[in-house]
Amino acid sequence: MADEAYLLDNQDPDAGTRLGALSDIFDPWTFDHLDRLGIEPGWRAWEVGAGGSSVVRWLADRVGADGHVLATDIDVSWAKAAAAPTIEVRRHDVGLEPPPGTFDLVHARLVLVHVPERDAALRSMVAAVAPGGWLLVEDADPALQPLSCLDPTTDAEELANRIRMGFRALLAERGVDLAYGRTLARRLRDAGLVDVGAEAFIALRHPASTSLELATIRMIRDQLVDHSIATDTDIDRHIANVVSGRLDLAQPPLVSAWGRRPG
């Protein structure tokens, strides 16, 4: 996504590092859930808010030469790296524009919490699922677990948690729903989908959490200072603590919810 209200702009110089770290942390979890839905050669798939290209490439590999993958976002600069004959990359605002067709599989990860028109976006995604097809929505729920260090016993860990809490406050200020993930299963049932299920994953001291934290802090540093969440000295100290490897950095839960359109 790329929008003035979006705190983590995909045009930022550190955006590529951040997207890569998110892929390293969450791709195995996402791919396992997509596999469980029984994705097959020949399927049509829509990757909503594609961001990076790793999920798009994985989907293209699974649907094969007879399938089709549509990757959409309001900023497609990173998704374009997934160019292939069976992949179409298109600019599309899921919260404001009608669904771009019908699909056997619709998937979105870490998208809806950031979309102001998230209810309309979810309705659009549901409408795009063909009879018998699947919708898999994965979104964070930072309100369930808002800490960076789950067992804070040092000043460094307390500082990390203070900065993380400030980051959450900045997100909420921009309309991010910090408790959205837990609502996904209910929302899919209310939308008329069946065989609905949900699971949550929390990454604890994942190797990619260091690069994710450093990229995120660089992207929001000015906002942290401007909102008196942390001083430049605090931020420099936190960065040094992260680089040292002494922090057991945790991520908020990623809730994955799925449902099938009857028929």
Sequence and secondary structure as in RCSB ss.txt:
>XXXX:A:sequence
MADEAYLLDNQDPDAGTRLGALSDIFDPWTFDHLDRLGIEPGWRAWEVGAGGSSVVRWLADRVGADGHVLATDID
VSWAKAAAAPTIEVRRHDVGLEPPPGTFDLVHARLVLVHVPERDAALRSMVAAVAPGGWLLVEDADPALQPLSCL
DPTTDAEELANRIRMGFRALLAERGVDLAYGRTLARRLRDAGLVDVGAEAFIALRHPASTSLELATIRMIRDQLV
DHSIATDTDIDRHIANVVSGRLDLAQPPLVSAWGRRPG
>XXXX:A:secstr
   TT SS TTSTTHHHHHHHHHHHHHHHHHHHHHHTT  TT EEEEET  SSHHHHHHHHHH TT EEEEEES 
 TTGGGG  TTEEEEE  TTTS   S EEEEEEES GGG TTHHHHHHHHHHTEEEEEEEEEEEE TTTS  SSS
S  SHHHHHHHHHHHHHHHHHHHTT  TT GGGHHHHHHHTT EEEEEEEE  BS TTHHHHHHHHHHHHHHHHH
HTTS  HHHHHHHHHHHHHT    B   EEEEEEE   
